[in-house]
């Protein structure tokens, strides 16, 4: 596993998009700030514009993980509902 601050969302969530390059996060090399990228593939579905996906990103375990590492305030941990379903976790 990568060092904490270099962790990428595709490794944390084991989505596989670093291999198929379908997610815009990979193209923009924004794996540690995926919530800033529009139309990401998260949990097998396309998420919209930044303002539309804010709530789902704030509840994502990776989002919380990165914000805690950077000592930024983050909401209480809630499993990311889309990632859990995509990885077969419920």
The 8 nearest C-alpha neighbors of each residue, nearest first, counted from 0:
[[1, 2, 10, 6, 11, 3, 5, 7],
 [2, 0, 6, 5, 3, 7, 4, 10],
 [1, 3, 5, 4, 6, 0, 7, 68],
 [2, 4, 6, 5, 1, 68, 65, 0],
 [3, 5, 6, 2, 68, 65, 31, 69],
 [6, 4, 2, 3, 1, 7, 31, 30],
 [7, 5, 3, 1, 4, 2, 31, 8],
 [8, 6, 30, 31, 10, 9, 11, 5],
 [7, 9, 11, 30, 10, 12, 31, 61],
 [10, 8, 12, 14, 13, 7, 11, 16],
 [11, 9, 13, 7, 8, 12, 6, 14],
 [10, 12, 8, 9, 13, 7, 61, 6],
 [11, 13, 9, 14, 10, 8, 82, 61],
 [14, 12, 10, 9, 11, 15, 86, 8],
 [13, 15, 9, 12, 16, 10, 86, 42],
 [16, 14, 17, 18, 13, 9, 19, 10],
 [17, 15, 19, 18, 20, 14, 21, 22],
 [16, 18, 20, 15, 19, 25, 9, 22],
 [19, 17, 16, 15, 20, 21, 25, 14],
 [18, 20, 16, 21, 17, 15, 22, 25],
 [21, 19, 16, 17, 22, 18, 25, 26],
 [22, 20, 19, 16, 23, 25, 40, 17],
 [21, 23, 40, 24, 39, 20, 25, 16],
 [24, 22, 26, 25, 39, 27, 21, 38],
 [23, 25, 29, 27, 22, 26, 33, 30],
 [24, 26, 28, 23, 27, 22, 20, 17],
 [27, 25, 23, 28, 24, 20, 22, 29],
 [26, 28, 24, 29, 25, 23, 36, 30],
 [29, 27, 25, 26, 30, 24, 31, 23],
 [30, 28, 24, 32, 27, 31, 33, 25],
 [29, 31, 7, 8, 33, 32, 28, 24],
 [30, 32, 7, 29, 33, 8, 6, 5],
 [33, 31, 29, 34, 30, 35, 36, 62],
 [32, 34, 35, 36, 30, 29, 24, 31],
 [35, 33, 32, 36, 56, 49, 53, 62],
 [34, 36, 33, 32, 49, 37, 29, 24],
 [37, 35, 33, 34, 24, 39, 49, 38],
 [36, 38, 48, 49, 39, 47, 35, 46],
 [39, 37, 47, 46, 45, 48, 40, 36],
 [38, 40, 46, 22, 45, 37, 23, 41],
 [41, 39, 45, 22, 44, 43, 46, 42],
 [42, 40, 43, 44, 39, 82, 45, 81],
 [41, 43, 82, 81, 85, 44, 40, 84],
 [44, 42, 41, 40, 85, 45, 81, 82],
 [43, 45, 40, 41, 42, 46, 81, 39],
 [46, 44, 40, 38, 39, 41, 47, 43],
 [45, 47, 38, 39, 52, 40, 44, 41],
 [48, 46, 38, 51, 37, 52, 45, 49],
 [47, 49, 37, 51, 50, 38, 52, 46],
 [48, 50, 52, 51, 37, 53, 35, 47],
 [49, 51, 48, 53, 52, 47, 54, 37],
 [52, 50, 48, 49, 47, 53, 54, 46],
 [51, 53, 49, 55, 50, 54, 47, 56],
 [52, 54, 56, 50, 55, 51, 57, 49],
 [55, 53, 57, 56, 52, 58, 51, 50],
 [54, 56, 58, 57, 52, 53, 59, 79],
 [57, 55, 59, 53, 58, 54, 34, 52],
 [58, 56, 54, 55, 59, 53, 62, 74],
 [57, 59, 55, 77, 56, 79, 60, 54],
 [58, 60, 79, 56, 62, 61, 57, 78],
 [59, 61, 63, 62, 78, 79, 64, 76],
 [62, 60, 64, 63, 59, 65, 8, 11],
 [63, 61, 59, 65, 64, 60, 66, 57],
 [62, 64, 66, 60, 61, 65, 73, 67],
 [63, 65, 61, 67, 62, 66, 60, 68],
 [66, 64, 68, 62, 67, 63, 61, 69],
 [67, 65, 71, 69, 63, 68, 64, 73],
 [66, 68, 70, 64, 69, 65, 71, 63],
 [69, 67, 65, 66, 70, 64, 4, 3],
 [68, 70, 66, 67, 71, 65, 4, 64],
 [71, 69, 67, 68, 66, 72, 65, 73],
 [70, 72, 66, 69, 67, 73, 68, 65],
 [73, 71, 70, 66, 74, 67, 63, 69],
 [72, 74, 63, 66, 71, 75, 67, 57],
 [73, 75, 76, 57, 72, 63, 58, 77],
 [74, 76, 77, 73, 58, 63, 57, 72],
 [77, 75, 74, 60, 78, 58, 63, 59],
 [76, 78, 58, 79, 75, 60, 59, 80],
 [79, 77, 60, 80, 59, 76, 58, 83],
 [78, 80, 59, 82, 81, 58, 60, 83],
 [81, 79, 83, 82, 78, 84, 59, 89],
 [80, 82, 42, 84, 83, 79, 85, 41],
 [83, 81, 42, 85, 84, 79, 80, 86],
 [84, 82, 88, 80, 89, 86, 81, 85],
 [83, 85, 87, 88, 81, 82, 86, 89],
 [86, 84, 42, 82, 87, 83, 43, 81],
 [85, 87, 83, 88, 84, 82, 14, 42],
 [88, 86, 84, 85, 83, 89, 82, 42],
 [87, 89, 83, 84, 86, 85, 82, 80],
 [88, 83, 84, 87, 80, 86, 82, 85]]
